[in-house]
């Protein structure tokens, strides 16, 4: 009997861990690591000089500025309004609340091309909103502003659905205690609620940014796609592929991959630091 207990104690408390880990590593390698490695290897087939010439061309740099700048701006806008939407869904009861919550998820289910066509029709100079903004000197469709609008549309659910469950777990007793001690509602929000939901908000920001940086379908209809003005990096990759410049397309894709990975890494490190500070 003691020998049986000794043998069982050497085994993992999670049965099947070795097999599960092996399947996980294989699946991640097949789906994520190998394809991404292939992109990097393809980008260097013509040598590093050709890589830097394609990845650092003036047209590519202009597309990076628009793509990542619009993704950052849209994610920041969604952090504000997505938090507001999540707050309303969690803290208040009102008629058709379930319908309102379902509308938040609509960008997840809606084909991106449909979203792009709808936004273009709405914000064009003859559209319902565009005909009001255009005389004010605020054109949206076929301008960089149109890219931001499209990315705000597709990125909102990431913020709301990431923040909503964390906000629901924030105890109302903490808020009541802060108010009892003389804190205003704004002080309670900034010093009690916001530090609690900040990691979730940062996660939603990272997801919205990553989705926006790689978005294609909803953007090309409203962007105008003018080189050096309203051309996004994913569209430039498609253009390079149509010209059979596979190495150049892979070089631009590698730069986008590196920037997105660095952004996600920084945000994950910030979240880890915040959790350690709270503990």
Secondary structure, 3 states (H helix, E strand, C coil): CHHHHHHHHCCCCCCCHHHHHHHHHHHHHHHHHHHHHHHHHHHCCCCHHHHHHHHCCHHHHHHHHHHHHHHHHHHHHHHHHHHHHHHHHHHCCCCCHHHHHHHHCHHHHCCHHHHHHHHHHHHCCCCCCHHHHHHHCCCCCCCHHHHHHHHHHHHHHHHHHHHHHHHHHCCHHHHHHHHHCCCCHHHHHHHHHHHHHHHHHHHHHHHHHHHHHHCCHHHHHHHCCCCCCCCCHHHHHHHHHHCCCHHHHHHHHHHHHHHHHHHHHHHHHHHHHHHHHHC
